[in-house]
């Protein structure tokens, strides 16, 4: 019986987390973070 309760909780938690965090994934990155990521991309291409 414990396993079904665990599975039910896992499903509930998964839904709640998606409800809270999925909209954030659609937001653009802040410019300073995007700049840092671009610097990593530039470094990768110059190292080859």
PQR file of N, CA, C, O and H, with PARSE charges and radii, in Angstrom:
ATOM      1  N   UNK A   1       0.830  -1.192   0.000 -0.4000 1.5000
ATOM      2  CA  UNK A   1       0.000   0.000   0.000 -0.0000 2.0000
ATOM      3  C   UNK A   1       0.869   1.248   0.000  0.5500 1.7000
ATOM      4  O   UNK A   1       0.484   2.276  -0.557 -0.5500 1.4000
ATOM      5  N   UNK A   2       2.007   1.165   0.606 -0.4000 1.5000
ATOM      6  CA  UNK A   2       2.892   2.325   0.681 -0.0000 2.0000
ATOM      7  C   UNK A   2       3.337   2.773  -0.710  0.5500 1.7000
ATOM      8  O   UNK A   2       3.462   3.969  -0.970 -0.5500 1.4000
ATOM      9  H   UNK A   2       2.320   0.330   1.059  0.4000 1.0000
ATOM     10  N   UNK A   3       3.576   1.807  -1.603 -0.4000 1.5000
ATOM     11  CA  UNK A   3       4.042   2.159  -2.938 -0.0000 2.0000
ATOM     12  C   UNK A   3       3.001   2.961  -3.702  0.5500 1.7000
ATOM     13  O   UNK A   3       3.364   3.900  -4.411 -0.5500 1.4000
ATOM     14  H   UNK A   3       3.474   0.835  -1.391  0.4000 1.0000
ATOM     15  N   UNK A   4       1.730   2.629  -3.585 -0.4000 1.5000
ATOM     16  CA  UNK A   4       0.702   3.387  -4.298 -0.0000 2.0000
ATOM     17  C   UNK A   4       0.572   4.791  -3.726  0.5500 1.7000
ATOM     18  O   UNK A   4       0.315   5.742  -4.463 -0.5500 1.4000
ATOM     19  H   UNK A   4       1.436   1.866  -3.009  0.4000 1.0000
ATOM     20  N   UNK A   5       0.749   4.925  -2.414 -0.4000 1.5000
ATOM     21  CA  UNK A   5       0.737   6.257  -1.808 -0.0000 2.0000
ATOM     22  C   UNK A   5       1.931   7.066  -2.292  0.5500 1.7000
ATOM     23  O   UNK A   5       1.802   8.256  -2.579 -0.5500 1.4000
ATOM     24  H   UNK A   5       0.958   4.152  -1.815  0.4000 1.0000
ATOM     25  N   UNK A   6       3.086   6.431  -2.383 -0.4000 1.5000
ATOM     26  CA  UNK A   6       4.275   7.113  -2.884 -0.0000 2.0000
ATOM     27  C   UNK A   6       4.077   7.548  -4.330  0.5500 1.7000
ATOM     28  O   UNK A   6       4.431   8.668  -4.698 -0.5500 1.4000
ATOM     29  H   UNK A   6       3.191   5.464  -2.150  0.4000 1.0000
ATOM     30  N   UNK A   7       3.515   6.670  -5.145 -0.4000 1.5000
ATOM     31  CA  UNK A   7       3.290   6.999  -6.549 -0.0000 2.0000
ATOM     32  C   UNK A   7       2.294   8.142  -6.680  0.5500 1.7000
ATOM     33  O   UNK A   7       2.473   9.027  -7.517 -0.5500 1.4000
ATOM     34  H   UNK A   7       3.228   5.760  -4.846  0.4000 1.0000
ATOM     35  N   UNK A   8       1.261   8.133  -5.871 -0.4000 1.5000
ATOM     36  CA  UNK A   8       0.274   9.210  -5.912 -0.0000 2.0000
ATOM     37  C   UNK A   8       0.912  10.532  -5.507  0.5500 1.7000
ATOM     38  O   UNK A   8       0.658  11.565  -6.127 -0.5500 1.4000
ATOM     39  H   UNK A   8       1.116   7.414  -5.191  0.4000 1.0000
ATOM     40  N   UNK A   9       1.734  10.501  -4.478 -0.4000 1.5000
ATOM     41  CA  UNK A   9       2.422  11.721  -4.059 -0.0000 2.0000
ATOM     42  C   UNK A   9       3.376  12.201  -5.145  0.5500 1.7000
ATOM     43  O   UNK A   9       3.454  13.398  -5.420 -0.5500 1.4000
ATOM     44  H   UNK A   9       1.941   9.663  -3.974  0.4000 1.0000
ATOM     45  N   UNK A  10       4.098  11.276  -5.762 -0.4000 1.5000
ATOM     46  CA  UNK A  10       5.024  11.644  -6.831 -0.0000 2.0000
ATOM     47  C   UNK A  10       4.287  12.318  -7.988  0.5500 1.7000
ATOM     48  O   UNK A  10       4.764  13.313  -8.534 -0.5500 1.4000
ATOM     49  H   UNK A  10       4.034  10.303  -5.539  0.4000 1.0000
ATOM     50  N   UNK A  11       3.123  11.777  -8.359 -0.4000 1.5000
ATOM     51  CA  UNK A  11       2.339  12.390  -9.436 -0.0000 2.0000
ATOM     52  C   UNK A  11       1.863  13.776  -9.038  0.5500 1.7000
ATOM     53  O   UNK A  11       1.941  14.714  -9.831 -0.5500 1.4000
ATOM     54  H   UNK A  11       2.736  10.969  -7.915  0.4000 1.0000
ATOM     55  N   UNK A  12       1.370  13.908  -7.810 -0.4000 1.5000
ATOM     56  CA  UNK A  12       0.901  15.201  -7.321 -0.0000 2.0000
ATOM     57  C   UNK A  12       2.044  16.218  -7.319  0.5500 1.7000
ATOM     58  O   UNK A  12       1.881  17.344  -7.789 -0.5500 1.4000
ATOM     59  H   UNK A  12       1.307  13.145  -7.166  0.4000 1.0000
ATOM     60  N   UNK A  13       3.195  15.816  -6.791 -0.4000 1.5000
ATOM     61  CA  UNK A  13       4.341  16.718  -6.721 -0.0000 2.0000
ATOM     62  C   UNK A  13       4.794  17.121  -8.119  0.5500 1.7000
ATOM     63  O   UNK A  13       5.096  18.289  -8.364 -0.5500 1.4000
ATOM     64  H   UNK A  13       3.328  14.901  -6.409  0.4000 1.0000
ATOM     65  N   UNK A  14       4.840  16.172  -9.020 -0.4000 1.5000
ATOM     66  CA  UNK A  14       5.234  16.448 -10.394 -0.0000 2.0000
ATOM     67  C   UNK A  14       4.306  17.483 -11.027  0.5500 1.7000
ATOM     68  O   UNK A  14       4.771  18.420 -11.676 -0.5500 1.4000
ATOM     69  H   UNK A  14       4.594  15.224  -8.821  0.4000 1.0000
ATOM     70  N   UNK A  15       3.002  17.318 -10.840 -0.4000 1.5000
ATOM     71  CA  UNK A  15       2.040  18.282 -11.393 -0.0000 2.0000
ATOM     72  C   UNK A  15       2.231  19.660 -10.784  0.5500 1.7000
ATOM     73  O   UNK A  15       2.205  20.665 -11.494 -0.5500 1.4000
ATOM     74  H   UNK A  15       2.624  16.557 -10.313  0.4000 1.0000
ATOM     75  N   UNK A  16       2.422  19.711  -9.477 -0.4000 1.5000
ATOM     76  CA  UNK A  16       2.589  21.001  -8.805 -0.0000 2.0000
ATOM     77  C   UNK A  16       3.865  21.712  -9.265  0.5500 1.7000
ATOM     78  O   UNK A  16       3.856  22.919  -9.505 -0.5500 1.4000
ATOM     79  H   UNK A  16       2.443  18.894  -8.900  0.4000 1.0000
ATOM     80  N   UNK A  17       4.939  20.971  -9.385 -0.4000 1.5000
ATOM     81  CA  UNK A  17       6.192  21.576  -9.837 -0.0000 2.0000
ATOM     82  C   UNK A  17       6.076  22.089 -11.265  0.5500 1.7000
ATOM     83  O   UNK A  17       6.573  23.168 -11.584 -0.5500 1.4000
ATOM     84  H   UNK A  17       4.947  19.990  -9.190  0.4000 1.0000
ATOM     85  N   UNK A  18       5.422  21.317 -12.120 -0.4000 1.5000
ATOM     86  CA  UNK A  18       5.215  21.774 -13.495 -0.0000 2.0000
ATOM     87  C   UNK A  18       4.342  23.025 -13.526  0.5500 1.7000
ATOM     88  O   UNK A  18       4.596  23.946 -14.302 -0.5500 1.4000
ATOM     89  H   UNK A  18       5.018  20.440 -11.861  0.4000 1.0000
ATOM     90  N   UNK A  19       3.325  23.055 -12.689 -0.4000 1.5000
ATOM     91  CA  UNK A  19       2.432  24.209 -12.644 -0.0000 2.0000
ATOM     92  C   UNK A  19       3.198  25.479 -12.261  0.5500 1.7000
ATOM     93  O   UNK A  19       2.931  26.556 -12.794 -0.5500 1.4000
ATOM     94  H   UNK A  19       3.118  22.307 -12.058  0.4000 1.0000
ATOM     95  N   UNK A  20       4.139  25.346 -11.345 -0.4000 1.5000
ATOM     96  CA  UNK A  20       4.895  26.501 -10.857 -0.0000 2.0000
ATOM     97  C   UNK A  20       6.023  26.885 -11.814  0.5500 1.7000
ATOM     98  O   UNK A  20       6.210  28.066 -12.106 -0.5500 1.4000
ATOM     99  H   UNK A  20       4.355  24.471 -10.912  0.4000 1.0000
ATOM    100  N   UNK A  21       6.773  25.900 -12.302 -0.4000 1.5000
ATOM    101  CA  UNK A  21       8.010  26.208 -13.009 -0.0000 2.0000
ATOM    102  C   UNK A  21       7.914  26.198 -14.528  0.5500 1.7000
ATOM    103  O   UNK A  21       8.781  26.787 -15.174 -0.5500 1.4000
ATOM    104  H   UNK A  21       6.621  24.940 -12.064  0.4000 1.0000
ATOM    105  N   UNK A  22       6.928  25.572 -15.130 -0.4000 1.5000
ATOM    106  CA  UNK A  22       6.836  25.556 -16.588 -0.0000 2.0000
ATOM    107  C   UNK A  22       6.739  26.961 -17.186  0.5500 1.7000
ATOM    108  O   UNK A  22       7.381  27.223 -18.203 -0.5500 1.4000
ATOM    109  H   UNK A  22       6.224  25.094 -14.605  0.4000 1.0000
ATOM    110  N   UNK A  23       5.963  27.873 -16.598 -0.4000 1.5000
ATOM    111  CA  UNK A  23       5.920  29.223 -17.176 -0.0000 2.0000
ATOM    112  C   UNK A  23       7.286  29.918 -17.176  0.5500 1.7000
ATOM    113  O   UNK A  23       7.567  30.726 -18.062 -0.5500 1.4000
ATOM    114  H   UNK A  23       5.441  27.661 -15.772  0.4000 1.0000
ATOM    115  N   UNK A  24       8.118  29.617 -16.210 -0.4000 1.5000
ATOM    116  CA  UNK A  24       9.449  30.230 -16.136 -0.0000 2.0000
ATOM    117  C   UNK A  24      10.301  29.800 -17.326  0.5500 1.7000
ATOM    118  O   UNK A  24      11.115  30.580 -17.821 -0.5500 1.4000
ATOM    119  H   UNK A  24       7.890  28.961 -15.491  0.4000 1.0000
ATOM    120  N   UNK A  25      10.118  28.571 -17.783 -0.4000 1.5000
ATOM    121  CA  UNK A  25      10.910  28.071 -18.903 -0.0000 2.0000
ATOM    122  C   UNK A  25      10.637  28.839 -20.189  0.5500 1.7000
ATOM    123  O   UNK A  25      11.476  28.856 -21.089 -0.5500 1.4000
ATOM    124  H   UNK A  25       9.456  27.938 -17.381  0.4000 1.0000
ATOM    125  N   UNK A  26       9.472  29.476 -20.283 -0.4000 1.5000
ATOM    126  CA  UNK A  26       9.132  30.253 -21.465 -0.0000 2.0000
ATOM    127  C   UNK A  26       9.666  31.673 -21.436  0.5500 1.7000
ATOM    128  O   UNK A  26       9.568  32.390 -22.431 -0.5500 1.4000
ATOM    129  H   UNK A  26       8.791  29.462 -19.552  0.4000 1.0000
ATOM    130  N   UNK A  27      10.227  32.086 -20.316 -0.4000 1.5000
ATOM    131  CA  UNK A  27      10.745  33.446 -20.196 -0.0000 2.0000
ATOM    132  C   UNK A  27      12.136  33.537 -20.810  0.5500 1.7000
ATOM    133  O   UNK A  27      12.900  32.572 -20.772 -0.5500 1.4000
ATOM    134  H   UNK A  27      10.307  31.503 -19.508  0.4000 1.0000
ATOM    135  N   UNK A  28      12.465  34.700 -21.380 -0.4000 1.5000
ATOM    136  CA  UNK A  28      13.815  34.855 -21.936 -0.0000 2.0000
ATOM    137  C   UNK A  28      14.859  34.935 -20.825  0.5500 1.7000
ATOM    138  O   UNK A  28      14.561  35.325 -19.697 -0.5500 1.4000
ATOM    139  H   UNK A  28      11.845  35.484 -21.411  0.4000 1.0000
ATOM    140  N   UNK A  29      16.075  34.560 -21.167 -0.4000 1.5000
ATOM    141  CA  UNK A  29      17.173  34.677 -20.207 -0.0000 2.0000
ATOM    142  C   UNK A  29      17.523  36.148 -20.011  0.5500 1.7000
ATOM    143  O   UNK A  29      17.452  36.929 -20.960 -0.5500 1.4000
ATOM    144  H   UNK A  29      16.318  34.243 -22.084  0.4000 1.0000
ATOM    145  N   UNK A  30      17.896  36.532 -18.807 -0.4000 1.5000
ATOM    146  CA  UNK A  30      18.399  37.894 -18.611 -0.0000 2.0000
ATOM    147  C   UNK A  30      19.652  38.109 -19.473  0.5500 1.7000
ATOM    148  O   UNK A  30      20.415  37.176 -19.722 -0.5500 1.4000
ATOM    149  H   UNK A  30      17.953  35.897 -18.036  0.4000 1.0000
ATOM    150  N   UNK A  31      19.845  39.338 -19.915 -0.4000 1.5000
ATOM    151  CA  UNK A  31      20.940  39.656 -20.839 -0.0000 2.0000
ATOM    152  C   UNK A  31      22.308  39.287 -20.269  0.5500 1.7000
ATOM    153  O   UNK A  31      23.166  38.803 -21.008 -0.5500 1.4000
ATOM    154  H   UNK A  31      19.226  40.097 -19.712  0.4000 1.0000
ATOM    155  N   UNK A  32      22.530  39.504 -18.976 -0.4000 1.5000
ATOM    156  CA  UNK A  32      23.849  39.200 -18.410 -0.0000 2.0000
ATOM    157  C   UNK A  32      24.129  37.697 -18.400  0.5500 1.7000
ATOM    158  O   UNK A  32      25.267  37.277 -18.609 -0.5500 1.4000
ATOM    159  H   UNK A  32      21.834  39.898 -18.376  0.4000 1.0000
ATOM    160  N   UNK A  33      23.114  36.903 -18.162 -0.4000 1.5000
ATOM    161  CA  UNK A  33      23.301  35.445 -18.188 -0.0000 2.0000
ATOM    162  C   UNK A  33      23.513  34.974 -19.620  0.5500 1.7000
ATOM    163  O   UNK A  33      24.355  34.112 -19.870 -0.5500 1.4000
ATOM    164  H   UNK A  33      22.190  37.245 -17.993  0.4000 1.0000
ATOM    165  N   UNK A  34      22.754  35.532 -20.565 -0.4000 1.5000
ATOM    166  CA  UNK A  34      22.934  35.172 -21.971 -0.0000 2.0000
ATOM    167  C   UNK A  34      24.337  35.534 -22.438  0.5500 1.7000
ATOM    168  O   UNK A  34      24.947  34.790 -23.206 -0.5500 1.4000
ATOM    169  H   UNK A  34      22.069  36.233 -20.362  0.4000 1.0000
ATOM    170  N   UNK A  35      24.850  36.668 -21.982 -0.4000 1.5000
ATOM    171  CA  UNK A  35      26.208  37.088 -22.336 -0.0000 2.0000
ATOM    172  C   UNK A  35      27.240  36.079 -21.827  0.5500 1.7000
ATOM    173  O   UNK A  35      28.177  35.730 -22.545 -0.5500 1.4000
ATOM    174  H   UNK A  35      24.354  37.272 -21.358  0.4000 1.0000
ATOM    175  N   UNK A  36      27.068  35.615 -20.600 -0.4000 1.5000
ATOM    176  CA  UNK A  36      27.983  34.601 -20.060 -0.0000 2.0000
ATOM    177  C   UNK A  36      27.936  33.312 -20.882  0.5500 1.7000
ATOM    178  O   UNK A  36      28.975  32.727 -21.188 -0.5500 1.4000
ATOM    179  H   UNK A  36      26.306  35.898 -20.016  0.4000 1.0000
ATOM    180  N   UNK A  37      26.746  32.881 -21.230 -0.4000 1.5000
ATOM    181  CA  UNK A  37      26.613  31.663 -22.032 -0.0000 2.0000
ATOM    182  C   UNK A  37      27.244  31.842 -23.405  0.5500 1.7000
ATOM    183  O   UNK A  37      27.869  30.921 -23.931 -0.5500 1.4000
ATOM    184  H   UNK A  37      25.902  33.356 -20.982  0.4000 1.0000
ATOM    185  N   UNK A  38      27.079  33.030 -23.987 -0.4000 1.5000
ATOM    186  CA  UNK A  38      27.692  33.304 -25.286 -0.0000 2.0000
ATOM    187  C   UNK A  38      29.214  33.254 -25.192  0.5500 1.7000
ATOM    188  O   UNK A  38      29.879  32.808 -26.127 -0.5500 1.4000
ATOM    189  H   UNK A  38      26.571  33.778 -23.560  0.4000 1.0000
ATOM    190  N   UNK A  39      29.765  33.707 -24.076 -0.4000 1.5000
ATOM    191  CA  UNK A  39      31.217  33.656 -23.892 -0.0000 2.0000
ATOM    192  C   UNK A  39      31.704  32.207 -23.855  0.5500 1.7000
ATOM    193  O   UNK A  39      32.765  31.899 -24.399 -0.5500 1.4000
ATOM    194  H   UNK A  39      29.224  34.070 -23.317  0.4000 1.0000
ATOM    195  N   UNK A  40      30.950  31.326 -23.226 -0.4000 1.5000
ATOM    196  CA  UNK A  40      31.319  29.911 -23.221 -0.0000 2.0000
ATOM    197  C   UNK A  40      31.269  29.342 -24.630  0.5500 1.7000
ATOM    198  O   UNK A  40      32.153  28.583 -25.029 -0.5500 1.4000
ATOM    199  H   UNK A  40      30.089  31.577 -22.785  0.4000 1.0000
ATOM    200  N   UNK A  41      30.234  29.707 -25.388 -0.4000 1.5000
ATOM    201  CA  UNK A  41      30.127  29.240 -26.770 -0.0000 2.0000
ATOM    202  C   UNK A  41      31.305  29.733 -27.597  0.5500 1.7000
ATOM    203  O   UNK A  41      31.869  28.973 -28.384 -0.5500 1.4000
ATOM    204  H   UNK A  41      29.516  30.323 -25.064  0.4000 1.0000
ATOM    205  N   UNK A  42      31.684  31.000 -27.428 -0.4000 1.5000
ATOM    206  CA  UNK A  42      32.812  31.560 -28.171 -0.0000 2.0000
ATOM    207  C   UNK A  42      34.107  30.836 -27.821  0.5500 1.7000
ATOM    208  O   UNK A  42      34.920  30.555 -28.701 -0.5500 1.4000
ATOM    209  H   UNK A  42      31.226  31.617 -26.788  0.4000 1.0000
ATOM    210  N   UNK A  43      34.301  30.534 -26.545 -0.4000 1.5000
ATOM    211  CA  UNK A  43      35.519  29.841 -26.106 -0.0000 2.0000
ATOM    212  C   UNK A  43      35.585  28.445 -26.719  0.5500 1.7000
ATOM    213  O   UNK A  43      36.658  27.997 -27.124 -0.5500 1.4000
ATOM    214  H   UNK A  43      33.641  30.762 -25.830  0.4000 1.0000
ATOM    215  N   UNK A  44      34.454  27.758 -26.789 -0.4000 1.5000
ATOM    216  CA  UNK A  44      34.425  26.409 -27.362 -0.0000 2.0000
ATOM    217  C   UNK A  44      34.840  26.423 -28.827  0.5500 1.7000
ATOM    218  O   UNK A  44      35.536  25.512 -29.274 -0.5500 1.4000
ATOM    219  H   UNK A  44      33.582  28.122 -26.459  0.4000 1.0000
ATOM    220  N   UNK A  45      34.435  27.422 -29.573 -0.4000 1.5000
ATOM    221  CA  UNK A  45      34.757  27.446 -31.003 -0.0000 2.0000
ATOM    222  C   UNK A  45      36.197  27.872 -31.248  0.5500 1.7000
ATOM    223  O   UNK A  45      36.781  27.485 -32.261 -0.5500 1.4000
ATOM    224  H   UNK A  45      33.869  28.163 -29.210  0.4000 1.0000
ATOM    225  N   UNK A  46      36.787  28.659 -30.349 -0.4000 1.5000
ATOM    226  CA  UNK A  46      38.175  29.079 -30.544 -0.0000 2.0000
ATOM    227  C   UNK A  46      39.161  28.014 -30.094  0.5500 1.7000
ATOM    228  O   UNK A  46      40.321  28.045 -30.505 -0.5500 1.4000
ATOM    229  H   UNK A  46      36.313  28.973 -29.526  0.4000 1.0000
ATOM    230  N   UNK A  47      38.737  27.079 -29.265 -0.4000 1.5000
ATOM    231  CA  UNK A  47      39.623  26.017 -28.774 -0.0000 2.0000
ATOM    232  C   UNK A  47      39.825  24.898 -29.789  0.5500 1.7000
ATOM    233  O   UNK A  47      40.738  24.086 -29.642 -0.5500 1.4000
ATOM    234  H   UNK A  47      37.795  27.054 -28.930  0.4000 1.0000
ATOM    235  N   UNK A  48      38.994  24.851 -30.800 -0.4000 1.5000
ATOM    236  CA  UNK A  48      39.060  23.721 -31.742 -0.0000 2.0000
ATOM    237  C   UNK A  48      40.173  23.846 -32.709  0.5500 1.7000
ATOM    238  O   UNK A  48      40.352  22.975 -33.559 -0.5500 1.4000
ATOM    239  H   UNK A  48      38.252  25.511 -30.919  0.4000 1.0000
TER
END
